[in-house]
Amino acid sequence: MKHYHVCWGLFCVLFMWICEQGYSQRSYLSVGAVPTYKTDGYGIQLNANHYHSTTDFLQLSLVATFSKEMPNAGVEFPYDDYWFNLGYFTTVLTSPKRGISFYFGGGPSVGYKHINNGKTEFPFDAVEAESSFIYGAYASFEMDFFISDAFSLIVPINGYYHFNSDLNDTTLLLGAGLRYYFK
């Protein structure tokens, strides 16, 4: 008889824990795609979020940006950035009844800067830049507006600083895109 009550008690605790986890957040995993704008260019950000709890998550993101540098009025050259970011985010403000959440976070960023299609000769002497691997950090502020149970509109504002970049070591990306929550 005692064994029966212990098993029943464990079953009830497990059931409540599963329900609490299921209703405490929308999902454990979400993916998003965000077209971004930057000075003299554009880009795309793809991210995956793993929700550790209802208030924080880990984010892996891949970012590609494409720009043209214009050191003077007569000359311009292209450069591309490709970054891999790993970040930790926490909730700043949330209103579940209205479907709005604001997050702040950041972390390390590594990548590759491809300058002037790999050429090192420039038609001017103002810039000495070569394509290279870069590393640094980023900070992000994300606004999340729920459209449905599975989709939300995200508006991230990302700031990057890459220590060893030969060209534009700071970058600001603004964007708006969609996020899908797995069930």
PyMOL commands that set and color helices and strands:
alter all, ss='L'
color gray80, all
select helices_A, chain A and resi 2-24+116-118
alter helices_A, ss='H'
color red, helices_A
select strands_A, chain A and resi 29-38+41-51+56-72+75-95+100-115+132-146+151-162+170-175+177-181
alter strands_A, ss='S'
color yellow, strands_A
deselect
rebuild
show_as cartoon
